[in-house]
Amino acid sequence: MGRSDRSRPSKLGMPPGSLVHIGERKLENVRITLIDYNQDHCREAVLDSIEEAAEYLDRPTVTWINIDGIHDGEVIEAAGRVFGIHPLVLADIMNTRQRPKYEPYDNLAFIVVKMLDMQPDRQEIISEQLSIVIRRNCVVTFQEAPGDVLDGLRERIRGGKGRIRSAGSDYLAHCILDAVLDGYYEVLDDLSDRVEEMEERLVEHPRQNQLHRIYAARRELLLLRKYIRPIREMVASLDRNETGLIRPETSPYIRDLYDHSIQIIETMEMLRDAIAGMLEMYLTSSSNRMNEVMKVLTIIATIFIPLTFIVGVYGMNLKMPEYGWKYSYPVVWAVMLAIAAGMVWYFRRKKWF
């Protein structure tokens, strides 16, 4: 997730608005789907070309066009002609390295967000860029590949659940953003479970491999901050309604998105503090363990210092006064053991171990 791709195309020297795909190509052919609905009906279709969507722009219904695959410059350029999208917006759509943002234009609003998902088998967060163009009675979404967090929203439209079928394109855009933020909650919940598991293991048995897991979680959280923190500013800008596309009855839902973004950021900050605490706990545990080892080794060395002195004296090639005494050997051993026992007693009395 978020790794730089040194082999990606460069736009160096090209004029602004050049349509160059920057990122990984995730499918072969572009797929265009359409959902057109109002309170009474819902129609779905797979389009052969983006020009087929032009006839829906003048209808009083709400139209949602989703384009899977942003690598084809001709399709993106055609979408720009049909929906009146600014060339700079088209260039941003094809650049998957965009940060989340909101840009108002005369006839539309442009939003970039990241859809996040957790791979259970690899415990790795994957991201996909989602570009949203909001027009009057029309929303166009651009994705890198099929598969997203919006299937629940599509089912609500098909079943006519809630107020989605009686609302406009601004409410549809809100629902799309709400589904993306719900995906953030799931990713953060999975990461929170991993952090709690690592914390329990760290308290019980600190190990070297846990340090690698802590750093991996910290790296993922830093990337999450990059994708999540701009969401609050983006939603606040959308709520200012500079384009006039947000109707008064939809404004409370946009403000609810702002509250959700704050909750997500607070959860992320709590996880960051928890990971920092685990790192400090690991380093402290390692330092304490090293101190305990050094204390034991120091005590052993201290006990053997006088014993080494005694055997060193008797190891000299000199005749000692008690050389001929038959009890000299056991007496020397008794003295050494007494010294060692006395030092151990003294250390314990001082509570040094």
LINMOUR-V310837 format. One record per residue. RES is the residue in one letter. PSI is psi in radians with two decimals (999 if undefined). NEAR is the number of other C-alpha atoms within 8 Angstrom. Layout:
res = {RES;RES}
psi = {PSI;PSI}
near = {NEAR;NEAR}
This chain:
res = {M;G;R;S;D;R;S;R;P;S;K;L;G;M;P;P;G;S;L;V;H;I;G;E;R;K;L;E;N;V;R;I;T;L;I;D;Y;N;Q;D;H;C;R;E;A;V;L;D;S;I;E;E;A;A;E;Y;L;D;R;P;T;V;T;W;I;N;I;D;G;I;H;D;G;E;V;I;E;A;A;G;R;V;F;G;I;H;P;L;V;L;A;D;I;M;N;T;R;Q;R;P;K;Y;E;P;Y;D;N;L;A;F;I;V;V;K;M;L;D;M;Q;P;D;R;Q;E;I;I;S;E;Q;L;S;I;V;I;R;R;N;C;V;V;T;F;Q;E;A;P;G;D;V;L;D;G;L;R;E;R;I;R;G;G;K;G;R;I;R;S;A;G;S;D;Y;L;A;H;C;I;L;D;A;V;L;D;G;Y;Y;E;V;L;D;D;L;S;D;R;V;E;E;M;E;E;R;L;V;E;H;P;R;Q;N;Q;L;H;R;I;Y;A;A;R;R;E;L;L;L;L;R;K;Y;I;R;P;I;R;E;M;V;A;S;L;D;R;N;E;T;G;L;I;R;P;E;T;S;P;Y;I;R;D;L;Y;D;H;S;I;Q;I;I;E;T;M;E;M;L;R;D;A;I;A;G;M;L;E;M;Y;L;T;S;S;S;N;R;M;N;E;V;M;K;V;L;T;I;I;A;T;I;F;I;P;L;T;F;I;V;G;V;Y;G;M;N;L;K;M;P;E;Y;G;W;K;Y;S;Y;P;V;V;W;A;V;M;L;A;I;A;A;G;M;V;W;Y;F;R;R;K;K;W;F}
psi = {2.25;0.17;2.50;2.51;1.77;-0.29;0.03;2.68;2.63;2.51;0.29;2.19;-0.15;2.69;2.72;2.47;0.11;2.31;1.61;2.18;2.18;1.95;-2.96;2.31;2.04;-0.06;2.88;-0.92;2.53;2.44;2.23;2.13;2.69;2.39;2.07;2.24;2.79;-2.86;-0.39;-0.42;2.87;2.22;2.33;2.57;2.68;2.12;2.49;-0.50;2.76;-0.39;-0.43;-0.35;-0.18;-0.60;-0.28;-0.18;-0.51;0.08;2.68;-0.05;3.02;2.27;2.28;1.97;2.21;2.24;2.00;2.01;1.97;0.28;-0.32;1.86;-0.56;-0.72;-0.76;-0.70;-0.70;-0.67;-0.65;-0.69;-0.75;-0.76;0.06;0.77;2.37;2.48;-0.60;-0.61;-0.74;-0.70;-0.69;-0.60;-0.68;-0.12;1.83;0.08;0.31;2.58;2.69;2.34;2.94;2.31;2.13;2.49;3.11;-0.78;0.05;2.95;2.45;2.26;2.41;2.22;2.95;2.19;2.27;2.57;2.63;2.20;1.95;-0.63;-0.65;-0.08;0.84;2.42;2.25;2.60;2.68;2.38;2.35;2.07;2.34;2.20;2.11;2.14;3.01;2.04;0.31;2.41;2.27;2.20;2.47;2.17;2.76;-0.56;2.80;2.73;2.04;-2.95;0.28;0.12;-0.66;-0.67;-0.72;-0.68;-0.66;-0.67;-0.78;-0.74;-0.10;0.55;2.46;-2.72;0.21;-0.71;-0.34;0.00;3.12;-2.91;-0.49;-0.67;-0.61;-0.75;-0.70;-0.77;-0.65;-0.82;-0.65;-0.70;-0.66;-0.76;-0.62;-0.63;-0.58;-0.72;-0.77;-0.74;-0.77;-0.60;-0.77;-0.75;-0.64;-0.71;-0.72;-0.73;-0.75;-0.72;-0.77;-0.64;-0.71;-0.78;-0.61;-0.65;-0.69;-0.94;1.60;2.24;2.79;-0.67;-0.40;-0.51;-0.67;-0.69;-0.66;-0.78;-0.61;-0.76;-0.66;-0.69;-0.73;-0.67;-0.62;-0.68;-0.63;-0.69;-0.68;-0.61;-0.50;-0.71;-0.66;-0.19;-0.72;-0.80;-0.67;-0.79;-0.66;-0.69;-0.67;-0.64;-0.41;-0.33;0.89;-0.42;-0.22;0.19;-0.34;2.03;2.72;-0.63;-0.26;-0.32;-0.74;-0.58;-0.61;-0.71;-0.55;-0.65;-0.67;-0.74;-0.72;-0.70;-0.66;-0.75;-0.72;-0.75;-0.70;-0.72;-0.72;-0.70;-0.64;-0.71;-0.65;-0.74;-0.67;-0.73;-0.71;-0.68;-0.68;-0.71;-0.76;-0.68;-0.73;-0.80;-0.68;-0.75;-0.74;-0.71;-0.74;-0.71;-0.71;-0.67;-0.68;-0.74;-0.79;-0.60;-0.77;-0.78;-0.67;-0.72;-0.78;-0.79;-0.68;-0.69;-0.65;-0.18;-0.93;-0.57;-0.70;-0.64;-0.77;-0.87;-0.47;-0.70;-0.78;-0.17;-0.04;2.62;0.94;2.65;2.02;2.73;-0.62;0.44;-0.67;0.04;2.28;-0.33;0.12;-0.72;-0.92;-0.54;-0.74;-0.77;-0.71;-0.72;-0.77;-0.76;-0.66;-0.73;-0.79;-0.79;-0.70;-0.68;-0.70;-0.75;-0.73;-0.72;-0.71;-0.65;-0.63;-0.04;0.69;-0.29;999}
near = {8;5;4;4;6;4;4;8;7;5;7;4;4;6;5;5;9;10;9;11;12;11;9;5;8;7;8;5;5;10;9;13;11;14;11;12;13;10;7;6;6;10;8;8;7;8;11;6;8;12;8;8;12;9;7;9;9;5;7;5;9;13;14;11;13;11;13;12;16;14;9;9;11;6;9;11;10;10;12;12;8;11;7;8;11;7;9;9;10;14;12;9;10;14;11;11;6;8;9;13;11;12;7;9;8;5;8;13;13;13;12;13;12;11;13;12;11;10;9;6;4;5;7;8;11;9;10;10;12;12;12;12;11;14;11;9;12;12;15;11;12;13;14;14;8;7;4;6;9;9;7;7;10;8;8;11;12;8;6;10;9;6;7;12;13;7;9;10;14;14;11;11;11;11;9;10;9;9;11;13;10;8;12;12;9;9;12;10;8;9;9;9;8;8;12;8;8;11;9;8;9;13;7;6;6;11;7;6;6;10;10;8;9;12;8;8;11;10;8;10;11;8;10;8;10;9;12;12;9;11;12;11;9;12;13;10;9;10;10;6;9;6;11;6;11;10;8;6;5;10;10;8;9;12;11;8;12;11;8;9;12;9;8;11;11;8;9;11;8;8;11;10;8;9;12;8;8;11;10;8;9;11;8;8;9;9;8;8;8;8;8;8;8;8;9;9;8;8;8;8;8;8;11;9;8;9;11;8;8;9;8;8;7;7;6;6;4;4;5;6;5;6;7;6;6;5;6;10;7;7;8;8;8;8;8;10;8;8;10;11;8;8;9;9;8;8;10;9;7;6;6;6;6}
